[in-house]
Amino acid sequence: MRRLLRQPGAFTDWSAWDLAVSSELLRVEAHRVLDRLRLQGAFGDSELAELHRLLLASFRALEFVPLSRAVLNRATAPFPTVLSTLDAIHLASALLWMEEKGETITVVTHDTQLSIAARACGLDVKTDAAAFFD
């Protein structure tokens, strides 16, 4: 979203990864952001329509992990650190995708708590505050 909205700290080098995977929850969160900004009058109709077009185009480049019972069950299980409900769903999606595919992944997030929890679960994490964790 930061890249789409041209905000500071956006991840720009997406070509560094062969595959980008996200929880299906991302679709809901991204549309909620655009709807909130629309209601706040941040964009005119044509700019909002372009943002929606770019958002949908970015979704086509992602593989989505469905919000399945397995994901929700994993999200309800304990994690090694404090984690919000939505971040637990994102992290559970990542962990289950890794288990299913047998591949390691890198979590890309601007969320501090999610990055701490993902690292505590043994995942590689990239954030705009990466130097803090290194």
N, C-alpha and C positions, 0 to 999 in steps of 0.2 A: 504494500500500500504506500509506503514512503516513496518508492520509485514512481509509482503511478501518479501520486499527488505532488511529485517534485519537492519532497521534504528533505531536510538535511539528514545525513546518516544512512541514506538508502544504500542497500547492497546493489552494486552495479555490475559485478563480474559474474553473472549467472552462467557464462560460458565455461566456467571452471568445473562445472558438474555435468556429467553425461545424462543424469536423470534427476528430476526434481519431483519429490513426493510430498503430499500434504494430507492432513485429515480433511475429510469432506466439510468439517466445521469451518474451514477457511472460507468456503463459499458464503456461508451465513455471515461470518464476521465482516468480510469485505463489503457485502451488500449493505450491511447495517451501517458501516462507516459512510458509504456514499449516500445512503438515505438520510443519515443524521446531518451530513453537510448540506444536502438539498434542503432540508427543513430549516436549517440555519441561514439559508440564502447565500451560501458560499459560492455557488455556481449558477450560471444561467443555463437554460435548457440545452443549448447546443454544446456547451462545455461538458455538461453532465452526460449527455448522450455520447460524446467522445470518450469520456472516462469509462462508461459502461462498455463501450466497444473494446477499449484497450484491456479492461478487466477480463472480459470474456475471451479475448485472444490470449491473455496470459494463462487463463485456466486450461486452454487447449494444450499448453506446453507442460502441464502437470499430470502426474498420475495421482489419483485420489484414493485414499484408504476409506472405505465406507464406514459410516457410523453404525457398526454392527453390535450385536449383543456381546461379542468377545471384547471389542474395544471398550464398551461401557463397563463390562465386568472388570477389566484390567484397570480402568480409571478409578473404580471404587476401591481397589486394593491399596494398601499402604505404599507410599513412596518414601525415599530416604530423607526428603526435605519438605518444607511447606510448599504447597502447590494449590493454585486456584482450580475450580471445577473445570473450566474450559482448558486451562493449560494441562490438567491431568488427562483430558481427552486427547489433546495433541500429543503428549508424551506417550500415552498408551498406544496411540496409532503408530507412532514411530517404532516403539519396542516390538509390537506385534508384526509390523511389516518386516522388520529385521529378522525376527524369528521365522516368519513364513518364507522369506526369500533367501535366508542364510547369508545375507550381505550386511556389511557395516554401512552406516550412514553418518552424515554430518547434519546436525540440527542447526538451522539458520534462524536466529530470532533476535529481536531487539528487547525481549522481555527478560529482565534480570532473574526473576524467580524460576522461570522455565529453564533458563540456561544453567542455573545452579543445579536444579533437579536432574536435568539431562546429563550433566557432567557426573553427578553422584550415581547415576545409573550406568556410567561407563561410556557414554556417547561423546563423540567429538562435537564441539559447539563452536559456531562462528557468530559473533555479535559485533556491534560497533564498539563495544567495550572489551574486545578480545584481550587487549593488553592487560586488563585488570586480572584476568584469569591465568595468564601465562607465567 
